[in-house]
Amino acid sequence: MRNLMLKLIDKLAGFGLDKLERALLFGAGLCAVLALATGSVRLDLNWTAFLFRWLHVISGVMWIGLLWYFNFVQIPSMPKIPDEQKPAIGKVIAPTALFWFRYAALATVVTGVVLALLNSYLLDALLLGKFQGGRTTYIGLGMWLALFMAYNVWNIIWPNQQKALGLVPATDDEKKAAARTAMLTSRFNTMFSIPMLYFMVAAQNIA
C-alpha cells in the first residue's frame, strides 16, 4: 500500500503536484469526478444549499485552522526564535497567513449567510430562535459568536497586526501595544471558537 501510494504521488508530481494551485485543481477535479460518478450532484435548491454548506465548511476550516495555528504554534514559538530569524516570520510568513486568515473569515460569513437564506432560517437564527431552544437557537448562537469573531479579525486583529508587522507607519511603542492587542484579541477569538464550533455542530446533530 505504501509503495503504491508513493508511486501515485510520484506520478502526480510529474504533473506539478508540488505547486499548491495544481494540488487544489487536482482535488477539485477528483471531487467533481467522484460527485458525478456517485450521483451526488443534483441541480436543485437542496443541492445548492448543500454546495454552500460545503463551501462554508471549507472556509471555516481555513479560518479556524489558521486561528489555531497562530495560537498553538506561531505565538508560543516566537520567544524561542532567535532575533535574527524573526524577520522571516514578520515579513514573509505572517502577512501571507493573515491574508488567508482574514479572507477565510469573510468567506465563512458570506457562505454562512447565503446558506441561512437558502434554508430560510437567517432571521430566526439571528433572533436566536426567540430563545425557545432547538436547532435555530443553536445555529443562531454559533452565527453570533462567529460574527463577533469575524468583526475582531477585520477591525481589531488586522489593523493592529499591520502596525506590529511594520506594514503601516507606527512608533516602537505603538508597535508593541498593537502586537499585544492583536495577540489578546486572537486569544479572545480562540476562546469564542470553542462554543462557536459546539453550537454549529449541535445545530446539525441535536434535535
N, C-alpha and C positions, 0 to 999 in steps of 0.2 A: 504493500500500500504506500509506504513511504517513498519507494523508488518511483512508483507510478506518479505520485503527486509531484515529485521533483522533476520528472520528465515533462509533465504538463506545464509546470511553472517555467521550465527552461524553454519550452516551445513558445509559450506566450511572450517570453522575454524577447524573442525574435521579432515580435510584432509591437514592441515598445511598452511592455508591461512596467518597465522601470519609470515611465512617465505617469504622473498622477492622473492627468486627463485621459490617458489611454485606459488606465485601470478603471476609472469611473465609466468610461464609454463601454468597456467590456462588461462591466457589471450591469449597466442599463440594458445592454443588448441581451445578456443572459436572462435578465429578469423578464424582458419582453417576450423572448422565445418561450420560456417556461410558463409565463402567464397565458400566452396564446395557446400553447400546447395543452394546458390543463383546463382550458375553458374558463379561466377566472376573470377574463375581460368581458364585461357586458356594458354596452353603451346605453346606460340608463342612469337615472338620478341616483339610485343607490350605489352604483359603481363609482359615479363621480364623487359622491360623498366619501366613499372608501378611499378613492385616489387622494383626496385632500387629507384624509386621516393619515394615510401613509406618508405623504409629504410633511405633514405636521410632526409625525414621529421622527422622521429623518432629521428635520430641522431641530427638533428638541434634543435629539441625541447629540448633534453637533454642539448646540448651545450649552447644555448641562455638562457634556463631556469636557468642553474647554473650561467651563467654570470650575469643575473639579480638578482639571489639570493645573490651573492657576493655584488653587488652594491646597491640593495634595502634593504637588510636585514643584512648581516654579517658586512660589513664595517661600516654602520651607527650605528650598535648596539655595536660594540667593546668598544667605550669610556664609555658606560653605564654599562659594565660588571665589577664587582669587580675584582681586580688584582688576587686574589687567585683562581678565577674561569676561568681566561683566558687560563691557560694551557690546559684545556679540549678542547677549540676551536683549539688552535695551535697544539696540539699533536694528537688529535683524529679526530675532525670534518673536519678541513681544509685540511689535507693531503688526506683524502678519497674523499672529494668534488673535490679537484684539480686533483685527478686521473681520475675520471669520466669526469671532465671538459675537460682535455686535450685530452683524447681518444675519447670523443664525437666530439671534433673539428676535429680530424683526420678522424673519421668515416664519418663526414659530408662532408669533402673534397673528400675523396675517392669515396663515393657513388655518389657525385655530378659529379665527373669526369667520372665515369662509365656511369652514366645516360646521360651525354652530348655526350659521344662516341656512345652509343646505339642509340641516336636520331640524330647523325651526325651533331651536331652543335658546337662541342668543339672549333675548330679553329676559326670559325666565331664569336663565343661568346667572345673568348679571344681577338679577334681583334675588339670587341665592335660593331659587325655588320658594321664595317667600317664607324661608326658614321652616319649611314643612318636612325637611329631611328627604332622603332618597337621592336618586341619580342626579336630578337637576341641582340640588343643593351641593352635592359633592363636586360636580363639574364646575359649578359656579365658584366654589371656594378655590379650586385649582386654577381657574381662569384669573380670579382677582389676585391671587398670590403671584402668578406668572406675569400679570400686567405690572404689578409693583416692581417685580424683578427687572422686567424689560425697561421700565422707566429709569431705574437705577443705572442700568447699563449705559443708556444713551445720555442721561442728564447728570450723572454723578461720576461713574467709573471712567467713561471715555474722556470727558473734559479734563478730569484730574490726571489721567494717565498721559494725556497729551503734554501736560506740564511736566510731570515726573520724568518722562522719557525725552524731554527736550524737543518735542515736535512743535511746540509753540513757545514764544519767549516767556521766561519766568526766572526769578531770582533763585538762589540756592535755598533760601528759607521757604519760598513758595513751592519749589520742587519737593522739598522734604514734607511739607504739610499736605501737598497734593497726593504724594505717594501713600501717606498714612490714611488719608480719606478714601482713596481708591481701594486700599487693602481692606479697610474696615467695612466698606460697602460690599466688597466682594465676599467677605466673611458673612455679612448680613444676608446676601443672596444665597450663599451656601446653606445657611440656616433655613431660609424660606424654601429652598429647593426640596427639603425633606418632606414637609407636609404637602407641598405642591404636587410632588410625584405620587404621594399617598392618595390624595383625592382624585387626581387624574385617573389612576388605576382603579380606585374604588368605584368611580362612575361607570366603569365598564364591567365590573365584576361583582358588585354588591347591590342586590336588588333593593 
